[in-house]
Amino acid sequence: MSQIGAHVSIAGGLENAPKNAIEIGCEFFQFFSKSPRGGKSKEITTEIAANFVTECEQLGFKSWKSNIIHSAYFINLASTNNRIFYGSVSSLQQELEVASLLKVPFVVTHIGSAKDFEGKDSRKLAKKQVEKGLTKILRGYTGRSQLLLEIAAGSGNIMGDTIDEIAYFTDRFPQLGFCMDTCHSFVAGYDLRSKKQVRSFFTKMDEKIGIEKLKVIHLNDALTEFNSKVDRHDHLGQGKIGATGLAEVIKIATKKNIPLIIETKHVKIVSDIEFAKEARDSC
């Protein structure tokens, strides 16, 4: 059975995340290990890590099974700016090490943007830059946590907005996993409004990437239209995807035991979690 949860705050300290998660009904939770916008971050000491793990276990969040770290927003592995490129590589290396220390199974990240490349071969060159970055991140890494590439919404020259492009990287780096986002997929051009369309998406994803590499699903409705390339999350069943499509995603995730993370505004997050649990429990 799928675990259902949400992205939660670490305000006041990393060890507050499990408490924040349990208060809104999470069975699984996602968090930032540091400020998502960059800047100097507080060091996560062995004491802080131990407190986090203890708090998780006491509240029923099992080590290596119940949470995920989301990387910072500035990540761009396709950048030709050395400060951004090497900063992205270093940040993801650190996130993987922190995740291993916190006994978190996954770190999810966006790939970045190909905006620095121009001409007919721009995408090809951008992919090579991303490969260079992933090679640096994964070379010598011996931790247990896994890096997941998240599908993007497709605005601008963003990378990773198609199943094929995600597959390009997961084929070359077998240690990578995949994170589906329902809103991103929908606004990137994958229709998820009906049961048939949802099943078609999962079939194509399985053929190209492999269902076994799908480790987490971000469960969000979409505020903007199909294929709009605009990433705006809406509450479950209230957006352009709608309840039918999202319920089918939940059904498939439940069969495959894939955890679901909701990333909507906290004003209605409890009702979103309840929506997802009701859909799951009715399968």
C-alpha positions as CSV (number, residue, x, y, z in Angstrom):
1,M,0.0,0.0,0.0
2,S,1.3,3.5,-0.9
3,Q,2.3,5.8,1.9
4,I,0.8,9.3,1.6
5,G,2.2,12.5,2.9
6,A,3.3,16.1,2.1
7,H,6.2,18.5,1.9
8,V,6.7,19.9,5.5
9,S,8.6,22.8,7.0
10,I,11.9,22.5,9.0
11,A,11.4,25.9,10.7
12,G,13.0,25.9,14.1
13,G,15.2,22.9,13.4
14,L,15.5,19.9,11.2
15,E,14.2,17.6,14.0
16,N,10.8,19.5,13.9
17,A,10.0,18.0,10.4
18,P,8.7,14.7,11.7
19,K,6.4,16.4,14.2
20,N,5.1,18.8,11.5
21,A,4.4,15.8,9.3
22,I,2.5,13.8,11.9
23,E,0.3,16.8,12.8
24,I,-1.2,17.0,9.3
25,G,-1.6,13.2,8.9
26,C,1.5,12.2,6.9
27,E,2.7,8.7,6.6
28,F,5.7,9.7,4.5
29,F,7.1,13.2,4.2
30,Q,9.4,15.4,2.1
31,F,11.5,18.3,3.4
32,F,14.4,20.6,2.5
33,S,17.5,19.9,4.4
34,K,18.6,23.5,4.0
35,S,17.3,26.7,2.5
36,P,16.0,25.9,-0.9
37,R,17.1,29.3,-2.2
38,G,20.8,28.8,-1.4
39,G,23.1,30.7,0.9
40,K,25.0,29.4,3.9
41,S,23.3,26.5,5.7
42,K,23.5,25.3,9.2
43,E,25.8,22.3,9.5
44,I,23.9,19.0,10.2
45,T,26.0,17.5,13.0
46,T,25.9,13.9,14.0
47,E,23.9,15.0,17.1
48,I,21.3,16.8,14.9
49,A,21.1,13.8,12.6
50,A,20.7,11.4,15.6
51,N,17.9,13.6,17.0
52,F,16.1,13.6,13.6
53,V,16.3,9.8,13.3
54,T,15.1,9.3,16.9
55,E,12.2,11.7,16.4
56,C,11.2,9.9,13.1
57,E,11.3,6.5,14.7
58,Q,9.3,7.6,17.8
59,L,6.6,9.0,15.6
60,G,6.4,5.9,13.3
61,F,8.5,7.2,10.4
62,K,10.8,4.2,9.8
63,S,14.4,4.9,8.8
64,W,15.2,4.4,5.1
65,K,11.4,4.1,4.3
66,S,9.5,7.2,5.3
67,N,10.9,10.5,3.9
68,I,12.6,12.3,1.0
69,I,14.8,15.3,0.7
70,H,14.1,17.9,-2.1
71,S,17.1,19.7,-3.5
72,A,17.5,23.4,-3.7
73,Y,15.8,25.5,-6.4
74,F,19.0,26.8,-7.9
75,I,20.2,23.4,-9.2
76,N,21.2,23.6,-12.9
77,L,23.5,20.8,-14.1
78,A,23.3,22.1,-17.7
79,S,24.8,25.5,-16.8
80,T,28.0,26.7,-18.5
81,N,28.6,29.1,-15.6
82,N,31.2,27.4,-13.4
83,R,29.8,28.9,-10.2
84,I,26.3,27.6,-11.0
85,F,27.4,24.3,-12.4
86,Y,29.9,23.3,-9.7
87,G,27.7,24.8,-7.1
88,S,24.9,22.5,-8.3
89,V,27.2,19.5,-8.3
90,S,28.5,20.3,-4.8
91,S,25.0,20.9,-3.5
92,L,23.7,17.5,-4.7
93,Q,26.8,15.7,-3.4
94,Q,26.1,17.2,0.0
95,E,22.4,16.4,-0.1
96,L,23.2,12.7,-0.8
97,E,25.7,12.6,2.1
98,V,23.2,14.4,4.4
99,A,20.4,12.0,3.3
100,S,22.6,9.0,4.1
101,L,23.4,10.5,7.5
102,L,19.6,11.1,8.2
103,K,18.7,7.6,6.9
104,V,16.6,9.2,4.1
105,P,16.2,6.9,1.1
106,F,15.8,9.5,-1.7
107,V,17.0,13.0,-2.8
108,V,14.9,14.4,-5.6
109,T,16.1,17.1,-8.0
110,H,15.3,19.0,-11.1
111,I,17.9,18.8,-13.9
112,G,18.1,22.5,-14.9
113,S,17.9,24.6,-18.0
114,A,19.6,24.5,-21.4
115,K,19.3,28.3,-21.7
116,D,23.1,28.7,-22.0
117,F,23.2,26.7,-25.3
118,E,22.1,27.9,-28.7
119,G,21.8,26.5,-32.2
120,K,20.6,23.2,-33.6
121,D,22.7,21.1,-31.3
122,S,21.9,23.0,-28.2
123,R,19.9,20.2,-26.5
124,K,22.6,17.7,-27.3
125,L,25.3,19.9,-25.8
126,A,23.2,20.6,-22.8
127,K,22.7,16.8,-22.2
128,K,26.5,16.3,-22.3
129,Q,26.9,19.0,-19.7
130,V,24.3,17.3,-17.5
131,E,26.1,14.0,-18.0
132,K,29.3,15.7,-16.9
133,G,27.6,16.9,-13.7
134,L,26.0,13.6,-12.9
135,T,29.3,11.8,-13.4
136,K,30.9,14.1,-10.9
137,I,28.1,13.7,-8.4
138,L,27.9,9.9,-8.5
139,R,31.6,9.1,-8.9
140,G,32.9,7.6,-5.7
141,Y,29.5,8.0,-3.9
142,T,29.0,5.0,-1.6
143,G,26.0,6.1,0.4
144,R,22.7,4.3,0.5
145,S,20.4,7.3,-0.5
146,Q,19.4,7.4,-4.2
147,L,19.2,10.5,-6.5
148,L,15.9,10.9,-8.3
149,L,15.3,13.0,-11.4
150,E,12.0,14.8,-11.3
151,I,10.0,15.5,-14.5
152,A,9.7,19.3,-15.2
153,A,6.9,21.4,-16.4
154,G,8.7,22.5,-19.5
155,S,8.8,26.3,-19.3
156,G,11.5,28.1,-21.1
157,N,14.4,25.8,-22.1
158,I,14.0,23.6,-19.1
159,M,15.3,20.0,-19.2
160,G,13.7,16.8,-18.1
161,D,10.2,17.7,-19.3
162,T,9.7,14.5,-21.3
163,I,9.8,10.9,-20.4
164,D,12.3,10.4,-23.2
165,E,14.7,12.9,-21.8
166,I,14.5,11.5,-18.3
167,A,15.2,8.1,-19.8
168,Y,18.2,9.4,-21.6
169,F,19.9,10.0,-18.2
170,T,18.5,7.0,-16.3
171,D,19.8,4.7,-19.2
172,R,23.3,6.2,-18.8
173,F,23.3,6.2,-15.0
174,P,21.5,3.1,-13.8
175,Q,21.8,4.2,-10.1
176,L,19.4,7.1,-10.8
177,G,15.7,6.9,-10.1
178,F,12.6,8.8,-11.3
179,C,10.1,11.1,-9.5
180,M,6.9,11.8,-11.4
181,D,4.9,15.0,-10.7
182,T,1.3,14.9,-11.8
183,C,1.1,18.7,-12.3
184,H,4.4,18.9,-14.1
185,S,3.6,16.0,-16.4
186,F,0.2,17.4,-17.3
187,V,1.4,21.0,-18.1
188,A,4.4,19.5,-20.0
189,G,2.0,17.7,-22.4
190,Y,0.9,14.4,-20.8
191,D,-2.8,14.4,-20.4
192,L,-3.9,12.8,-17.1
193,R,-7.6,13.7,-17.0
194,S,-9.0,10.2,-17.7
195,K,-8.2,6.7,-16.5
196,K,-7.2,5.7,-20.0
197,Q,-4.8,8.6,-20.3
198,V,-3.2,7.9,-17.0
199,R,-2.7,4.3,-17.9
200,S,-1.2,5.4,-21.2
201,F,1.3,7.6,-19.4
202,F,2.4,4.8,-17.0
203,T,2.7,2.4,-19.9
204,K,5.0,4.7,-21.8
205,M,7.0,5.5,-18.7
206,D,7.5,1.8,-18.0
207,E,8.6,1.2,-21.6
208,K,11.1,4.1,-21.6
209,I,12.3,4.4,-18.0
210,G,11.0,1.3,-16.2
211,I,8.4,1.3,-13.5
212,E,10.9,-0.1,-11.0
213,K,12.8,3.2,-11.2
214,L,9.7,5.3,-10.2
215,K,10.3,5.7,-6.5
216,V,8.1,8.7,-5.6
217,I,5.1,10.5,-7.1
218,H,4.4,14.2,-6.4
219,L,0.7,14.3,-6.3
220,N,-0.6,17.8,-7.3
221,D,-3.5,19.0,-9.3
222,A,-2.7,21.7,-11.9
223,L,-3.9,25.3,-11.8
224,T,-3.0,25.9,-15.4
225,E,-4.2,24.3,-18.7
226,F,-3.0,21.1,-20.3
227,N,0.4,21.6,-22.1
228,S,0.6,25.2,-20.8
229,K,4.2,24.7,-19.6
230,V,3.3,26.7,-16.5
231,D,4.0,25.1,-13.1
232,R,1.2,26.1,-10.7
233,H,-0.1,23.5,-8.2
234,D,-3.7,23.3,-7.2
235,H,-5.5,21.3,-4.5
236,L,-6.4,17.7,-5.4
237,G,-9.6,17.4,-7.5
238,Q,-10.0,21.2,-7.8
239,G,-7.7,21.8,-10.8
240,K,-7.4,21.1,-14.5
241,I,-6.5,17.4,-14.0
242,G,-9.4,16.6,-11.7
243,A,-10.4,13.9,-9.3
244,T,-10.8,11.1,-11.9
245,G,-7.3,11.3,-13.2
246,L,-5.6,11.8,-9.8
247,A,-7.6,8.9,-8.3
248,E,-6.3,6.6,-11.1
249,V,-2.7,7.7,-10.4
250,I,-3.3,6.9,-6.7
251,K,-4.7,3.5,-7.7
252,I,-1.7,2.6,-9.8
253,A,0.7,3.9,-7.1
254,T,-1.1,1.8,-4.5
255,K,-0.7,-1.4,-6.6
256,K,3.0,-0.7,-7.1
257,N,3.6,0.5,-3.5
258,I,4.9,3.9,-4.6
259,P,4.7,6.7,-2.0
260,L,2.8,9.9,-2.8
261,I,3.9,13.4,-1.7
262,I,1.5,16.4,-1.9
263,E,3.0,19.8,-2.5
264,T,0.0,22.1,-2.2
265,K,-0.5,25.1,0.0
266,H,-0.8,24.3,3.7
267,V,-4.1,26.0,4.1
268,K,-5.8,22.9,2.6
269,I,-3.1,20.3,2.9
270,V,-5.0,18.2,5.5
271,S,-8.0,17.9,3.1
272,D,-5.6,17.0,0.3
273,I,-4.1,14.3,2.3
274,E,-7.6,13.0,3.3
275,F,-8.6,13.0,-0.4
276,A,-5.6,10.9,-1.3
277,K,-6.1,8.5,1.5
278,E,-9.8,8.0,0.7
279,A,-8.9,7.3,-3.0
280,R,-6.2,4.8,-1.9
281,D,-8.4,3.0,0.6
282,S,-11.2,2.6,-1.9
283,C,-8.9,0.7,-4.3
